[in-house]
């Protein structure tokens, strides 16, 4: 089975396609921006990478969202709810975790079908 990797670097690929499934690396916004802006930026990157792999957000199967602080859950959801494809919303989990730097407030990880 073929494996396609997109935007591959020494540490990770931003997207990997295998057996009709697209796996994205965690996407973040610009460090230091507020959680609403970072969420929008991260979801814009999800859109871009899914398009690069040949699919789109209507085919997302699963999403995992990490927040630096769960107090930001409603703000993140306000962006997600506008962005998500209604009728095609994926299985989703959201939790709190320390992210790569304290300036990152949200990270979005998705798995999608081609």
Buried (B, 14 or more C-beta within 10 A) or exposed (E): EEEEEBEEEEEEBBBBBEEEBBBBBBBBBEEEBEBBBBBBBBBEBBBBBBEBBEBBBBBBEEBBBBBBEEEBBEBBBEBBEEBBEEEEBBEBEBEEEEBEEEBBBBBBBBBBEE
